Structures are given as C-alpha cells and as structure tokens.
Amino acid sequence: MSRNLISICILVSVLFYSYEGVAQNNQASPRETFQTGLTLFEKGLYSEAIPYFEEVSRDGSNTLIKETAAYYRTRALTRIDSTGTNKYVDDFLQAYPGSNQTAVLLRDLAEKHLRIENYDEAIRRMDEALNFPQSYDDKAELYYTLGETAAEAGEFDLARDYFLALDDTHGRSVWAPRALYARGRLYLEEESYSDASEAFELLRERHPQNAMTRRIGTALGESYYQQRKFEEAIEAFLDALPYLDDENRAKAVYLTAESYNAINNYEDATRFYRRYLNLIDDPEQSRIAHYGLGWVFHKQDIYHWAARSFGEASSGEDEIAIKAQYYEAVNQKLAGRYQESLNSFREFGDRFQEGIFQEQARFEWAVTAFESGLYNEAIEVLLPLAREYETLENPGQLLTFLGEVFYANNEYTRSMETFQLAEEITDLDPALKRQARFQRAWVLYYNQAYEQAQPDFEQVHEQAPNSDLGSEALFWSADANFQIEEFGQAATQFNSFIRQYPEHELVGAAKYSLGWTYFKMGDFGNATAPLIDFLNNYEPPPIVLYPYETDTKLRIGDSFFAQGEYQQALEYYRDTIGAEPGGDYAMYQVANSYYRMNRNFEAVTEFRRLLRIYPFSSLREQAAYNIAYVYLNTGNYDQAIEEFRSVISRYPNTEWAARAQYNIGDSYYNAGQYEEAIEAYQTVLEEYPRSDYIIEAIDGIEYAQLSTGSEDTSTDVLEGFLADNPTSTTADRLRFRQAENVFQTGDYEAAVREFRQYLRVTNNRELMPEAYYNLADAYTRTDSLEQASDALLTLVNEFPNSERTAPAFAELGRLQNEMGNYNRSLNYYQQLLENDERYQQEAYLGIGNAQLQLGNINEARQNFERVLSINSENNAARLGVGKVLMQDGRQDEARRFFQLVAENSTTEIGAEAQYLLGESYQSEGDRESALEAYSRVSVLFETFDEWVAEAQYKTAEIYIRQGNRGEATNLLNSIVETYPDTPGAQKARRLLQSN
C-alpha cells in the first residue's frame, strides 16, 4: 500500500471514529457504508465497491467522508476501465478542486502514462499535480520525479529546470541535493562540462554537508577533466576518493592518473596508473592504464619502458589495441631496438587490416625496414598503399619514399616512375620541382635520414639561392649536417645562412644552432658569441618544442665552464635558477663552478640548497654524493664518511649508494685506516654485488692489504665473490672483465682461454658479440687466423644486429685477404657494404684490394674511386689507385699517388707507398732513384719493420746487380739480425744461403 493511501486510510479512520458517538444508533451510517466499500476495494472487488462509494457520495451529511468516497470511487473506476482514466480523474478535479487527494490521483495517472512511455502526458499530469495541496516532502519528490521523467524523455533543459526549481522551493528536502546532483550529471551527459562543473559547485555551495555532495567528486572531477582543467580535476578526485565505492574509486583513480599525465607530472601519473591496476582484476580494463603508462614513459624518453607498457595494452581488437600496437613499435624504434620494432610493425600488419593508423603504421613499418636494409620488405609494405594512393592522406610523402626505396634497391627505372607519379598527383609544374625535391628531403629529414636529406637540401639551395625555398633549404642542409655530426660543414653553412639572409625568420635559430655546433665541436670559445647574440636579440623559431632561453643560458654557462671561465659561467647559471625545466641543473652547475674555483664552502652550500629546493631532481643523488666528494678531496675524511653514509641512507639500493660505499673505503684508505677501508670495500661486495664497483673494491682491498704489509688476498676475494654470485649479471661482467684484463696484459694465448671459457659459461647475449670479437683479436695476435675467422663468423651469424657485426665483416675481409682467400675477402666486404652504410669506405676499399689481387684492375679502380668520392683524402684509396696504375704500366701516374700518400701519411700506408715508389723506379731500371726511395723508408718509417726490411732487401738486390756484393752481404745480415720475424728477413736468409 502506498504512503499516500495509508495516510488517507488513517485520516478516514480518525474522522469516522470521531463521529461514532453521534452516529452509533444509526444502522445505515456513512461510516459503515464506506467501510464496506473500502473492504471490497482492498480485496480487488472494484465493481462491487463502487455502489457503496456512490451511496456515501450522495449522502451530503459529511463533506470529508463524501470527498474520500469520491476519491476511492475514482480509483476503482480507473482500475476497471483504464481507457477512461483521464476522464475519471478530471471529473474528480472538477468536483473537488481543492482536495489534497487530487495530487495523488494525478501522480497515479502520470505513473500509468510512464508505464507505456507516454512521457509528455506523464509530465503534463505531474506538472498539474504541483498546483494541488500535498505535503512538503511529497511535493519535493514530485519535482524530482518530473526531472527524472523529463530526462528520460530527452528533455534535458526541462529536467534541469525541475531539478533547480526543486532546490529553490524545497531546499530542506532530502530530494534537493539529489536533484542538484542529477542536474550536474545531465550536463555531463551532454558534454557541457563547464555547466556541469558550475552545477556541482552549486550543490557544494547549497548543501556542503550532504552525502550527495561528497559524491560529486568523481562527476565534478570528470567535468573538469573534460574541460582540460586538470589541476582542478585532480583536486576534485582526491577529495572524493575516501567516499567512493569500488567502481567509482577505480574510475577516479584512473582519471587522476590521466590528469597528472596531461600536465606532465610523470611521477604521480605513474603512481596512480599503478594504483588503478591494483584496484581492478579485469585484464581488459587494465589496458587503458598500461596505455597511459606508455605515454608517461614515452614523454620522458624512456622508450623501452614505453614500448613494454604499450605492449601490455595491445591485446584485443579495439581502437586502444590498434594504437598501442602502433606505439609499441614506434617506441621500440626510438629505443634503438630496430628488430623488435620491425617485428611489432609486422604484427600490426597481421592483426589489423583496417581501422586507424593504417597508413601511418605501414609507412613507419616501411621506413624501419628500409633503415634495416630490408628494401624488398619495405617495397612489399608500400606497394599496396601506393596502388590506392588516391585514398591516402599523404600520397606524395608515401610515393616519394617508395621512390627512395626503389633507388636504394637499385631499381632505378621503378624509382624514376614513382617520383614522376608523385609529381603528377601533386600537380607540380617545372618551376615548382624544387619544392618536390625539398619535400622529399624534408621527409627524409623528418624520419632522421639526415645524411640522405642533406644533399637534396643543398641542391635546392644551389638551384635557387635567392628564393624563399632555397634560403630555407640552406638552413636545413646545415641542420642535417649537424644531425649527422658533420659539425665543420654545419658551421660553414650556418655562417653562410646568417651572412646571406640576415633578415630571415630562421636566422635566430641559425645563430642558436651555430652556437650548438661549435659547442658540439668542443670549440667553446666560438660557441658563446652566437648563443649570446641569439639570447639577447632573437625570438625562438616558430615551432618551439622546449624553452630556448633556458637552454641557451645553460649552454653559454657550459661553454664558459668548459673554458675555465667559472665566474662568467656563474652569471648565466644563476640567471637560470628557478627555470622549469633546467633550474636544478643550473643550481648544480653553480655548485660545480664554485668547486672548480676552490670555493668549497659555497659549493657544498649550493649542493645542499639543490637538495632542499629540488628534492625530486634527477641530480639529487649526484649532488648529495658531490658534497661528500668535496670533503674527501679536501682531506676532511671524517665528514666525507658521514656524508657518504647519508647518501646510502637517502638513496639505498642505487648505484650512487654503491659508489658512496666504495668511497667510504677510499676515505678510510686516505686517512690511513686500512682495516676500516678493507671492511668498507668488503661491504661493497656484500651489499652491492650487482654494482659497477666490484673490481674497484677488490683493487681497494689489494692496495689496503699491501699498505698494511698483509698478504694480498684480493684474488681470493674475487673468486669467492664469483662463487657466491655465479649467475648474477655482475658476476658475468666480472668474468668478462677478467678475460679483458688478461687480453690487455698482452698474454693473448691466456686471453684465448679466458674468452673461450667465458663463452662456454655465459648466458649474457649482450656481451657475447664483444667476447667473440675479442677472441678473434686474440687469435689474430697469435697468428691463428683460421680460428679468428671462425670466431668472427659465429659473431656475424648469431648476432646479425650487433654493433660489432659490421666491424666483424671488415675484419673477416682483411683476414681472408691476408690468407690469400681473395674471393672470400671480396664476399665479406660486400656483406659489410650491405650491413652498415657507415662502413662504406672500408667496404669499397676492401673490395678494391680483393679485386686488385684477383687481377680485376678496372673493378678495383672503380671501388678505390668510390672511396675517394666519399673522402678525397683517404690515403688507403690513393694507394690503391697507385697500385692499379702501376699494374697497368703507368708508372709516372702511379708515382704521383705514391708520393702524395708518403708525404701525407705517417702510418704503415705511408711506409708501403714509399716502398712502392722505390719499386716503381726499380722496375724501370732507375736504380739511383730507387735506392733513394728505399732509403727514405728506413729514415721516415723506421717503426714499420716489415716495410723497412723489404726496402733494405730491395736495396741489397740493387747492390748485387751493381757488383757491390760486400755491401749487399752486410745489409742482408743486418736485415736478418734486426728484423728476424719479417718476410724480408726470410728472403734475406735464402739469398745469403744461395750465395
């Protein structure tokens, strides 16, 4: 029974019993008649009840009983005949316009309309009910129901009007705060976030202590979040967290993390993402947090962590999965993990054939394959897109790059066709072809292919130096040279740009970059002037990715610091304190400047200030360590030990803690407290077995024991450490370093044993390429060339992506050449050329030497000239060209090359060139010139025994032909005694024996 019905029954009962004394003798009293009808009504016998209610209504003796009977008659009629409900209620309204039961009937009528989703009629009837008498709470509830119904009907403005009217007129009701909360939620649903936040603030203002107010945190925070008011959103979420249920708490934690992420508060963003992950069990829901963490790490340039987080988010088939898979691959590439990136792009292609990022992912996939030398794969990825270029967002970019891939793959015809198509779809006329070339260069530059982009930029400038495009191309040509660390050329071009285009919008950036170029070259004296000019007279370029002013001041300070001009450096560092980012580094360098000026008190004070003002700076550990180190260097060993212990306490389990513990040992050692020093060094081994200070600590133990006159047990300590930590990565590095140390002593046979043993026991694939390379080097130094080649072959086959792979190919080519296996040598140098374009000179030079030995003179010369086209001053290539000319019988031309090399090289190449000068004269019968040339080998290149011995042997031959056998014999004996292990000595012995 409804609350209203109960109230009415109670009222009727009271009224009836109040009349009992008057009507007790009346057998046909209205009360009895009404009671009979009510009993039938409550049993659901509505038709039977109606006559009794009508009888009471006809009896006019009691108005209240008559009105109540009419009310129940109306209700009974609506139960019997639902089609006449509106009429029956309206009849009652006309008969009893002031009845407090009218509102009940209207609300009942509205409920019937709601059940059949006739919202407009329901709203009309409830709104009508507002005009009739009812209790304070009932009327408040009616307002609320009206608001909810209007919202259900999609009439959000009307709903919000009812909710606000409820609070304005019935603010003391329990429904009032609920109404204001619902009003704010409606704004959220319509994405009217500013209005939503104002609505929730109104609730907070009017009902500050209500439970509903405590619930607004999530909604209010969400509204601020959608408005990108992240600071306000965070505050709202944090206020609400203690009062939320599990579901809303998880949502609030996630949006808090997102807000911190948006304002680049990485530490708190990470903390809340991880808190969200701890709150939920559903792996699907966890993906959004991993995706957010990916961006946190990406923005901090921690690309390998970013890739891992994006990988966690990449399961599924939704948009998050697609984005995560793409960004996983991108961050792997940024982390330098090209093979992993390539595999992730391949997975993207397998999993997602439609949806967002299709063009971008496949383009990046192709770029990554291209950079890895997988040209065919890049072409296979690009071709399907190119065939549908009309649907692409950036067809010109894709086709231009496809042309580059074809070119790199030596498919020149297809390359030209692709470039032509790119020009056609962009409707480039001949006058604008430079723009196409510029764009191609820019694409390469944007994808960090700076070396390929630079010539195109330079060509655009040379073709039209006075055009806008030509002037800008010079800037980017200079910048591309900077990116590939051709700093000398970059400085020349930046200077040229500044001189030729003093009013260009990029001239400030050019001065900034010129300063950076000198800085990178270590020319700190020249770095300061353009940087100061930029700082004082120019605005940053149009696209500002970081605070140029701060960076410029810091680089000026660093330049003065590097020159030892610490007072001038201080001025710029002090001017940057407080900047974000960079303020902590400035304060750190202020302290370092004081230290370099021997103002140790100020240095320590500034380091302590850094720790106080920037407690979360990435420099905090080093600053605390430096305080201790200042005391150590000034001989205050007790204070140094105390400060080092403070570092360990504040930053435990870090490399700084290990370093501090090691320096505690040094402090004790310098103080002459050798037993305490040994104990401190031993603590490094025990507490920080994975640190980089194990070898140093063992050395410290050795020195301290020697200082006390005790037996040196450091080797036993090292072996004991390895026994206790046999599988740790630190132990693995120690074993590697043991092998390296043996190698560096020159005991190469022992080094072979050590490296072979290391390779047998290690699982650390990171160090294995270096171990194989060093093993090969040790074999080479013991003349075990076959074993050296085997070790290098293992390296290139098992570790094709190692940084040691290219040098291994180069060494394989050299060894095979030395062993006389010229075809193999040629093959390895060709693989070097394909593996790493940075080794072009070495590869072409090796190919040229192999071809020369095989008698392919033309091919040899072509390769030597390729080297010279890259580096015109390469003496090895000059020597090769000379050998080609010599074999071709062109002795005069050959000698010009030999003379050039001999005059410009003090290396073995110069010695060989000087020797070949003599050989060329001797082949023509010019013995005097030959003798002079051979004598200069001994004078100018005396350290190169092999060529000195060869030159002296040739001299002896000439003496014999001249009849000077005595001098020849003396010279041959001298060769055997002075250079016994050289090929020249072997030939000298044979010649002496034959005579």
Order of alpha helices (4+ residues) and beta strands (2+ residues): alpha-alpha-alpha-alpha-alpha-alpha-alpha-alpha-alpha-alpha-alpha-alpha-alpha-alpha-alpha-alpha-alpha-alpha-alpha-alpha-alpha-alpha-alpha-alpha-alpha-alpha-alpha-alpha-alpha-alpha-alpha-alpha-alpha-alpha-alpha-alpha-alpha-alpha-alpha-alpha-alpha-alpha-alpha-alpha-alpha-alpha-alpha-alpha-alpha-alpha-alpha-alpha-alpha-alpha-alpha-alpha
